[in-house]
């Protein structure tokens, strides 16, 4: 088992452990009547993060750099042969995602190239199952799988005009004419996108492998430029040791990949330098010189360039030749991936979970403290009645009645807050609505279609992004108003009536504003240097806008869902504690009334409340144990413990017996 596979399995076990601890916490909270809508949503969100967590690795290279062979060597050597087709020339003709989705059978889903003539992006088509060609994948036969994978390599010959319609023929490219055959046709991929779904152990654990076609596709396939590559957790940029860095390599590295977290350069085919007429030292020097040259050209440290022989590494794994595997240097690349990629991904998920779980535990501790405090106050009231006459008891009943009336007056004021809340909530969606966004997309498309000049295209797209940002900003102002109003209301009930309320669940639309900014940057990076719109670029620019519009729609749709979910729960903790406080006031009134009627029942009532106090203390201890369980599952790092322990004093409310 490679170190990469082992680390990925450990990461999967960590996620499973955290999810198990969360579910145990959820079950206990529900059974103990400490659950509410807001906490259930937080737990559901945390569990969804763990369940849906994916780790994607994109392999980017010009054809004949050994990209598919490298994927075979790292992930599929256990099958005893190549799974992805690997041969001289181009074997991957369209972007291909290898993943596992339990809702689909093992299959290859292929999106016809003809869909490029439509305005929908690849992402839009992912939900349109009827459009895809689906081929079964027999995972029991490696030969059958290999044959099925070859579908990704299929091409077709189409007239030049059809290729132009798809944005796959650039008549301004001086070399384009050389690709036309005697019948006036050009060769293009038969498919626009491929999704391979099969239960490989790593894919089942959430790994997604993205196999890209040659570098020329980076500039013509919006899905790669705007989605798959930027969102990949790791990008392996593969060069050939015998060619080094070409001009097209430099362009793609600078404009679409770039150095940074999760970006690695693989110098493949070092076996081409293995020369029996040279000493091992001379071979090592030659490889080192090429590594230095690549690092200098791309502006990297030499330690970020990994020389390997994917082909020899694959052979070494399949045949059990440890010496050949070591010589291929493939294990060094796998160790780097496991060392840099998986811990970084785990830290991201952990930091997100800490936020959710911290809010969750603080809320539960506050609710538990409120219950305990109420019981303590009731117990003190009852004990103070020992030896008192009926007139004093009547006075205490009047005092509780006054307290109840004051609380009811606060509830009347809360009704006004609810009306303002409803008005502001409607205002949020007035600028965040999908109908408004779709209208902006339609107007932008019309403007682009009516313009043949760069300025017209740029102005239309700029207006679209500006309007999207403005609408998010206006909606964000409304959510800020709601947050401020609820904070005041939480503070009022906490101060005046002793409710144990922390601050309301925070919310911000900044995440989506940043997403839109990233999408806009990607578009300008692609077309920012265009000074004159050529005929061949019109279709391409429109297709990029279609993909942009799809990405923006996805962001707005998720923003709508998040706002809707937040609005449903932001008032939930307050209303939950209001219900609990009303119930506690009634219990106190009932207890004293019973004592007033029969003074001899006082000791019996005190004993009953003391028993309830002991039960709540036991519940508090269980709550703390479950929190420790969660903390241990997340990891014992100091910053994790600090988040949990910062509010531990709330749970340790002192209760006199």
C-alpha positions in Angstrom: 0.0 0.0 0.0 1.4 3.4 -1.0 1.8 6.2 1.6 -0.8 8.2 -0.4 -3.4 5.5 -0.1 -2.7 4.9 3.6 -2.9 8.6 4.4 -6.2 8.9 2.4 -7.7 6.0 4.3 -6.6 7.6 7.6 -8.3 10.8 6.6 -11.4 8.9 5.7 -11.4 7.1 9.1 -11.0 10.6 10.8 -14.1 11.9 9.0 -16.0 8.8 10.0 -15.0 9.2 13.6 -16.0 12.8 13.7 -19.4 12.0 12.1 -20.0 9.3 14.6 -19.3 11.6 17.6 -21.6 14.2 16.1 -24.4 11.7 15.6 -24.1 10.5 19.2 -24.2 14.1 20.4 -27.3 14.8 18.2 -29.1 11.7 19.5 -28.4 12.5 23.2 -29.4 16.2 22.7 -32.7 15.2 21.1 -33.5 12.6 23.8 -32.7 15.1 26.5 -34.9 17.8 25.0 -32.0 20.1 24.4 -32.4 20.2 20.6 -33.9 23.0 18.6 -34.1 24.0 14.9 -30.9 26.0 14.9 -28.8 23.3 16.5 -30.3 20.6 14.2 -29.3 22.7 11.2 -25.8 23.2 12.5 -25.4 19.4 13.0 -26.9 18.7 9.6 -24.5 21.2 8.0 -21.5 19.7 9.8 -22.5 16.1 8.8 -23.1 17.2 5.2 -19.6 18.7 5.1 -18.2 15.3 6.2 -20.4 13.2 4.0 -20.0 15.3 0.8 -16.3 16.1 1.4 -14.4 15.6 -1.8 -10.7 15.9 -2.5 -10.0 16.6 -6.1 -6.7 16.3 -8.0 -6.4 17.7 -11.5 -3.7 16.4 -13.9 -2.8 19.0 -16.5 -0.4 18.5 -19.4 0.1 18.7 -23.2 -0.5 15.5 -25.0 2.2 12.8 -24.9 3.5 13.9 -21.6 2.5 10.7 -19.9 -0.4 12.2 -17.9 -2.8 9.2 -18.1 0.2 6.8 -17.4 0.9 8.8 -14.2 -2.7 8.5 -13.1 -2.5 4.7 -13.7 0.7 4.5 -11.8 -0.5 6.4 -8.7 -4.0 5.1 -8.4 -4.7 2.0 -10.5 -1.6 -0.2 -10.4 -3.5 -2.7 -8.2 -5.6 -3.7 -11.2 -2.5 -5.3 -12.6 -2.7 -3.3 -15.9 -3.5 0.1 -17.3 -7.0 1.3 -16.7 -6.8 4.6 -18.5 -5.7 4.3 -22.2 -2.0 5.3 -22.5 -0.3 5.4 -25.8 1.6 7.8 -28.1 -0.5 10.8 -29.2 -3.7 12.0 -27.6 -5.6 9.6 -25.5 -7.8 12.0 -23.5 -9.9 14.1 -25.8 -12.3 15.7 -23.3 -12.2 16.6 -19.6 -12.8 13.5 -17.6 -13.8 13.2 -14.0 -13.2 9.9 -12.2 -15.3 9.7 -9.0 -17.8 7.5 -7.2 -21.5 8.4 -6.7 -23.5 5.8 -5.0 -26.7 7.0 -6.6 -25.5 5.9 -10.0 -24.4 2.4 -11.1 -20.9 1.8 -12.3 -20.8 3.6 -15.7 -19.3 6.1 -18.0 -21.5 9.2 -18.7 -20.6 11.0 -21.8 -21.8 14.5 -22.8 -22.1 14.8 -26.6 -20.0 17.5 -28.2 -23.1 18.9 -29.9 -24.2 20.5 -26.5 -21.5 23.1 -27.1 -23.9 24.7 -29.6 -26.3 25.5 -26.8 -26.0 28.2 -24.1 -25.8 25.8 -21.2 -22.5 25.0 -19.5 -21.3 21.5 -18.6 -22.4 22.1 -15.0 -25.9 23.0 -16.2 -26.1 19.6 -18.0 -25.0 17.6 -15.0 -28.6 17.5 -13.7 -30.0 16.8 -17.2 -29.5 13.0 -17.2 -31.4 12.4 -20.4 -28.7 14.3 -22.4 -25.8 12.1 -21.5 -24.9 8.9 -23.2 -24.5 6.2 -20.5 -22.3 3.2 -21.0 -22.2 0.4 -18.4 -18.8 -0.3 -16.7 -18.1 -3.9 -15.9 -15.8 -3.5 -12.9 -15.2 -7.3 -12.7 -13.2 -7.2 -16.0 -10.1 -5.1 -16.2 -10.1 -5.6 -20.0 -13.7 -4.6 -20.2 -12.9 -1.4 -18.2 -10.0 -0.6 -20.4 -12.2 -0.9 -23.5 -14.9 1.3 -21.9 -12.4 3.9 -21.0 -11.3 4.1 -24.6 -14.6 5.8 -25.3 -13.1 9.0 -23.9 -10.6 9.0 -26.8 -13.2 8.8 -29.6 -13.2 11.6 -32.2 -15.3 12.5 -35.2 -14.8 14.5 -38.4 -17.1 17.5 -38.9 -17.4 20.3 -41.4 -15.4 23.4 -40.5 -18.6 25.5 -40.0 -19.8 23.0 -37.4 -16.5 23.1 -35.6 -16.8 26.9 -35.6 -20.2 26.7 -34.0 -18.7 24.7 -31.2 -15.8 27.1 -30.8 -13.4 24.4 -31.8 -11.9 25.9 -34.9 -9.9 29.1 -35.0 -9.7 30.4 -38.6 -7.3 33.1 -37.6 -4.8 30.4 -36.4 -2.3 30.0 -39.3 -1.9 26.3 -38.5 -5.6 25.6 -38.5 -5.8 25.1 -42.3 -3.4 22.1 -41.9 -6.0 20.2 -39.9 -8.6 20.3 -42.6 -8.9 17.1 -44.7 -9.7 16.7 -48.4 -13.5 16.8 -47.6 -13.2 20.1 -45.8 -13.6 18.5 -42.4 -11.7 18.8 -39.1 -11.3 16.3 -36.3 -12.8 17.0 -33.0 -13.7 15.1 -29.8 -16.9 13.1 -30.0 -17.6 14.1 -26.4 -17.6 17.3 -24.5 -17.2 15.9 -21.0 -16.9 12.4 -19.4 -17.8 11.3 -15.9 -16.5 7.8 -14.9 -18.3 6.4 -11.9 -16.9 3.3 -10.3 -16.3 2.0 -6.8 -12.5 2.3 -6.5 -11.6 2.3 -2.8 -10.2 5.8 -2.9 -13.0 7.2 -5.1 -15.5 5.8 -2.6 -13.7 7.8 0.1 -14.2 11.0 -1.8 -11.3 11.3 -4.1 -12.0 12.9 -7.5 -9.5 12.6 -10.3 -9.7 15.1 -13.1 -8.0 14.1 -16.3 -7.7 17.0 -18.7 -7.1 17.0 -22.5 -4.1 18.7 -24.0 -3.2 22.3 -23.1 -5.1 23.7 -26.2 -8.3 22.7 -24.5 -7.6 24.8 -21.4 -8.4 27.9 -23.5 -11.4 26.6 -25.2 -13.3 24.6 -22.5 -14.8 27.0 -19.9 -15.5 24.2 -17.5 -11.7 23.6 -17.1 -10.8 27.3 -16.9 -13.6 28.4 -14.6 -14.4 25.4 -12.5 -12.4 22.2 -12.5 -8.8 23.5 -12.4 -9.4 26.5 -10.0 -11.4 24.4 -7.6 -9.1 21.4 -7.5 -7.3 20.9 -4.2 -4.2 19.8 -6.0 -3.0 20.5 -9.6 -0.3 18.3 -11.0 1.3 20.1 -14.0 3.1 17.5 -16.0 6.1 18.2 -18.2 8.3 15.8 -20.1 12.0 15.5 -19.1 13.2 15.4 -22.7 11.3 18.6 -23.8 11.3 20.7 -20.6 9.1 23.8 -20.6 7.5 24.8 -23.9 5.9 28.2 -24.6 2.4 26.8 -24.3 3.4 25.2 -21.0 4.5 28.7 -19.7 1.3 30.3 -20.9 -0.9 27.7 -19.1 1.2 27.8 -15.9 1.0 31.6 -15.7 -2.6 32.1 -16.7 -4.4 29.0 -15.4 -2.4 27.3 -12.7 0.3 29.3 -11.1 2.4 28.5 -8.0 0.6 28.2 -4.7 -0.9 25.7 -2.3 -1.5 22.3 -3.9 0.3 23.2 -7.2 3.0 20.8 -8.1 5.2 20.3 -11.2 6.0 16.7 -12.3 8.9 16.2 -14.7 7.9 12.9 -16.2 9.8 10.4 -18.4 13.1 10.7 -16.7 13.7 7.1 -17.9 14.6 8.8 -21.3 17.7 10.0 -19.5 18.7 6.6 -18.2 21.7 5.8 -20.4 23.9 2.7 -20.0 26.8 4.7 -21.5 26.6 7.2 -18.7 27.4 6.5 -15.0 24.6 6.8 -12.4 26.2 10.0 -11.2 26.1 11.5 -14.7 22.4 10.6 -15.1 21.6 12.1 -11.8 23.4 15.3 -12.8 21.5 15.5 -16.0 18.1 15.1 -14.2 19.2 17.7 -11.6 20.0 20.2 -14.4 16.6 19.7 -16.0 14.9 20.1 -12.6 16.8 23.4 -12.0 15.9 24.7 -15.5 12.2 23.9 -15.1 12.2 25.5 -11.6 13.9 28.6 -12.8 11.6 29.0 -15.8 8.4 28.6 -13.8 9.6 30.6 -10.8 9.6 27.7 -8.4 11.9 26.2 -5.8 13.6 23.1 -7.0 11.9 21.1 -4.2 8.6 21.8 -6.0 9.6 19.9 -9.1 9.3 16.2 -8.9 11.2 14.1 -11.5 9.5 10.7 -12.1 9.1 7.9 -14.6 5.4 7.1 -14.4 5.8 4.2 -16.9 8.6 2.5 -14.9 6.8 3.2 -11.6 3.7 1.5 -13.0 5.7 -1.5 -14.2 7.6 -1.7 -10.8 4.3 -1.8 -8.9 2.6 -4.3 -11.1 5.6 -6.7 -11.3 6.6 -6.2 -7.7 10.0 -4.8 -8.7 10.9 -2.6 -5.7 14.2 -1.5 -7.2 12.6 -0.3 -10.4 9.8 1.5 -8.4 12.4 3.3 -6.3 14.4 4.3 -9.3 11.2 5.7 -10.9 11.0 8.1 -8.0 7.2 7.7 -8.0 7.1 7.1 -4.2 8.6 10.5 -3.6 5.8 12.2 -5.5 3.2 10.1 -3.7 4.7 11.0 -0.3 4.7 14.7 -1.3 1.0 14.4 -2.2 0.1 12.7 1.0 2.3 15.0 3.1 1.0 18.3 1.6 -2.4 17.7 0.2 -4.3 15.5 2.8 -3.2 17.4 6.0 -4.1 20.7 4.3 -7.5 19.4 3.3 -8.1 18.0 6.8 -7.2 21.3 8.4 -9.7 23.1 6.2 -12.5 20.7 7.1 -11.5 20.8 10.7 -11.6 24.6 10.9 -15.0 24.7 9.3 -16.3 22.1 11.7 -14.8 23.8 14.8 -16.9 26.9 13.9 -20.1 24.9 13.6 -19.5 22.7 16.7 -18.3 25.6 18.8 -21.6 27.5 18.1 -23.5 24.2 18.8 -21.9 23.5 22.1 -22.2 27.0 23.4 -25.9 27.0 22.7 -26.4 23.6 24.4 -24.4 24.7 27.4 -26.4 27.9 27.7 -29.7 26.0 27.5 -28.5 23.5 30.1 -27.3 26.4 32.4 -30.7 28.0 32.0 -32.5 24.8 33.1 -30.1 24.4 36.1 -30.4 28.0 37.2 -34.2 27.8 37.0 -34.2 24.7 39.2 -31.8 26.4 41.7 -34.0 29.4 41.9 -37.1 27.3 42.4 -35.3 25.3 45.1 -34.2 28.4 46.9 -37.7 29.8 46.8 -39.1 26.6 48.3 -36.5 26.3 51.0 -37.2 30.0 52.0 -40.8 29.0 52.7 -39.8 26.7 55.6 -41.5 28.1 58.8 -43.2 30.9 56.9 -46.9 31.7 57.3 -49.5 31.9 54.5 -49.3 35.6 54.1 -45.6 35.5 53.2 -46.4 32.7 50.7 -49.1 34.9 49.2 -46.6 37.7 48.8 -44.2 35.4 46.9 -47.0 34.3 44.6 -47.7 38.0 43.8 -44.0 38.6 43.1 -43.9 35.7 40.6 -47.1 37.1 39.1 -45.5 40.5 38.6 -42.5 38.8 37.0 -44.8 36.9 34.7 -46.6 40.2 33.6 -43.3 41.9 32.9 -42.3 38.9 30.8 -45.6 39.0 28.9 -45.0 42.7 28.2 -41.7 41.9 26.6 -43.4 39.3 24.5 -45.7 41.9 23.1 -42.7 44.0 22.1 -41.3 40.9 20.5 -44.3 40.8 18.2 -43.2 44.1 16.7 -39.8 42.8 16.2 -41.2 39.8 14.3 -43.1 42.2 11.9 -39.8 44.1 11.2 -38.1 40.7 10.8 -40.6 39.6 8.2 -40.2 42.9 6.2 -36.4 42.8 6.2 -36.5 39.1 5.2 -38.6 39.9 2.2 -36.2 42.7 1.3 -33.2 40.3 1.3 -34.8 38.2 -1.5 -35.9 41.3 -3.5 -32.3 41.7 -4.7 -31.2 38.1 -4.3 -34.0 36.5 -6.3 -33.1 34.1 -9.1 -35.6 35.8 -11.4 -33.7 39.1 -11.2 -30.4 37.3 -11.9 -31.8 35.4 -14.9 -33.0 38.7 -16.4 -29.6 40.2 -16.0 -28.1 37.2 -17.8 -30.6 37.5 -20.6 -29.8 41.2 -21.1 -26.1 40.6 -21.1 -26.3 37.9 -23.7 -28.4 40.2 -25.9 -25.8 43.0 -25.6 -22.9 40.6 -26.4 -24.8 39.2 -29.5 -25.3 42.7 -30.7 -21.7 43.8 -30.4 -18.7 42.8 -32.5 -16.2 45.0 -30.7 -14.1 44.3 -27.7 -15.4 47.3 -25.8 -19.0 46.2 -26.2 -18.2 42.7 -24.9 -16.2 44.0 -22.0 -18.8 46.6 -21.0 -21.6 44.0 -21.1 -19.8 41.5 -18.9 -18.5 44.3 -16.5 -22.1 45.5 -16.0 -23.2 42.0 -15.3 -20.6 41.4 -12.6 -21.2 44.9 -11.1 -25.0 44.3 -10.9 -24.4 40.9 -9.3 -22.1 42.4 -6.7 -24.5 45.3 -6.0 -27.4 42.9 -5.5 -25.4 40.8 -3.0 -24.3 43.9 -1.2 -27.9 45.2 -0.8 -29.0 41.8 0.4 -26.1 41.7 2.8 -27.1 45.0 4.2 -30.5 43.6 5.0 -29.1 40.5 6.7 -26.8 42.8 8.7 -29.8 44.8 9.9 -31.6 41.5 10.9 -28.4 40.4 12.8 -28.2 43.7 14.6 -31.9 43.7 15.5 -31.7 40.1 16.8 -28.6 40.9 18.8 -30.4 43.7 20.6 -33.4 41.5 21.3 -31.2 38.6 22.6 -29.4 41.1 24.9 -32.7 42.5 26.1 -34.2 39.2 27.2 -30.9 38.0 28.7 -30.5 41.2 30.8 -34.2 41.7 31.8 -35.3 38.1 32.3 -32.1 36.2 32.9 -32.3 34.0 29.7 -29.0 32.3 28.9 -28.6 33.5 25.3 -25.4 33.9 23.4 -25.2 36.1 20.3 -27.5 35.1 17.4 -26.1 32.8 14.7 -23.9 35.0 12.5 -24.4 35.3 8.8 -22.6 37.0 5.9 -22.9 37.0 2.1 -19.2 38.0 1.7 -18.4 34.4 0.7 -20.5 34.7 -2.4 -19.2 38.2 -3.2 -15.7 36.7 -3.1 -16.8 33.8 -5.4 -18.2 36.3 -7.9 -14.9 38.2 -7.8 -12.9 35.1 -8.5 -15.2 34.2 -11.5 -14.8 37.7 -12.9 -11.0 37.5 -12.5 -10.9 34.3 -14.4 -12.9 35.8 -17.3 -10.6 38.9 -17.5 -7.6 36.6 -17.3 -8.8 34.7 -20.3 -9.8 37.7 -22.5 -8.2 40.7 -20.8 -5.5 41.1 -23.4 -8.0 40.8 -26.4 -7.9 44.1 -28.2 -10.0 43.1 -31.2 -12.7 40.5 -31.3 -12.0 38.1 -34.1 -14.8 36.1 -35.7 -13.5 32.9 -34.3 -13.4 34.3 -30.7 -17.0 35.6 -30.7 -18.4 32.1 -30.1 -15.7 31.3 -27.6 -16.3 34.4 -25.5 -20.0 33.8 -25.5 -19.5 30.2 -24.4 -17.2 31.5 -21.6 -20.0 33.9 -20.5 -22.5 31.0 -20.5 -20.2 29.1 -18.1 -19.8 32.3 -16.1 -23.5 32.8 -15.9 -23.9 29.2 -14.8 -21.3 29.6 -12.0 -22.9 32.9 -10.8 -26.4 31.2 -10.8 -25.0 28.4 -8.7 -23.5 30.9 -6.2 -26.8 32.9 -6.0 -28.8 29.7 -5.7 -26.7 28.5 -2.7 -26.8 32.0 -1.2 -30.7 31.9 -1.4 -30.7 28.5 0.3 -28.3 29.7 3.0 -30.2 32.9 3.7 -33.5 31.0 3.8 -32.0 28.4 6.3 -30.5 31.2 8.4 -33.8 33.2 8.6 -35.6 30.1 9.8 -33.2 29.5 12.7 -31.9 32.9 13.7 -34.8 33.5 16.1 -35.1 29.8 17.1 -32.8 29.9 20.2 -34.7 33.0 21.5 -38.1 31.4 21.0 -36.9 28.1 22.5 -35.7 29.9 25.7 -38.9 32.0 25.8 -40.9 28.8 25.8 -38.7 27.3 28.5 -38.9 30.4 30.6 -42.7 30.5 30.4 -42.8 26.9 31.5 -40.5 27.6 34.4 -42.6 30.5 35.6 -45.6 28.3 35.5 -43.8 25.5 37.4 -42.7 28.0 40.1 -46.3 29.3 40.4 -47.8 25.9 40.6 -45.3 24.8 43.3 -46.0 27.7 45.6 -49.7 27.4 45.0 -49.6 23.8 46.1 -47.6 24.7 49.2 -50.1 27.5 49.9 -53.0 25.0 49.9 -51.1 22.3 51.8 -48.1 23.6 53.8 -47.3 20.0 54.8 -46.4 19.2 51.1 -43.4 21.6 51.2 -40.7 19.1 52.1 -42.1 16.6 49.6 -41.9 19.3 46.9 -38.3 20.3 47.9 -37.2 16.6 47.7 -38.8 16.4 44.2 -36.9 19.5 43.0 -33.6 18.3 44.5 -34.0 15.1 42.6 -34.5 17.1 39.4 -31.4 19.1 40.2 -29.4 15.9 40.5 -30.7 14.6 37.2 -29.7 17.9 35.5 -26.3 17.7 37.0 -25.9 14.2 35.6 -27.1 15.5 32.2 -24.5 18.3 32.4 -21.7 15.7 33.0 -22.9 13.7 30.0 -23.0 16.8 27.9 -19.4 17.5 28.8 -18.3 13.9 28.1 -19.9 14.1 24.6 -18.1 17.4 24.0 -14.8 15.7 25.0 -15.7 12.9 22.5 -16.2 15.5 19.8 -13.0 17.3 20.6 -11.0 14.0 20.6 -12.6 13.0 17.3 -11.6 16.3 15.7 -8.0 16.1 17.0 -6.1 17.0 20.1 -4.4 20.1 18.6 -4.3 23.1 21.0 -6.4 25.4 18.8 -9.3 22.8 18.8 -9.2 22.4 22.5 -9.1 26.2 23.0 -12.3 26.7 21.0 -14.2 24.2 23.1 -12.7 25.1 26.5 -13.3 28.9 26.1 -16.9 28.4 27.1 -16.6 25.4 29.4 -17.3 27.6 32.4 -20.9 28.0 31.2 -21.5 24.3 31.6 -19.8 24.3 35.1 -22.6 26.3 36.7 -22.4 25.9 40.4 -25.5 24.4 42.0 -26.0 24.4 45.8 -27.6 21.2 47.1 
